[in-house]
Amino acid sequence: MTGAEYSRKLDELDRLLNDPDAPMQPDRVWCLLAEVSRPEATAADRPGSKGSPRLAAR
């Protein structure tokens, strides 16, 4: 996942959890939490992806 994608997901998660006008969507919240907690896993799962740059540097 790129830095921009990661940032957009965090922004959406923040909005879902903290905006009183946003409808509660528990399934979307859990999905976003899973994605941002392991950004290298989502990058590695994409076809043609070499994984996260952090993994390659290890």
ABEGO torsion letter per residue (X at the ends): XBAAAAAAAAAAAAAAAABAABBBBAAAAAAAAAAAABAAAAAAABBGBAEBAAAAAX
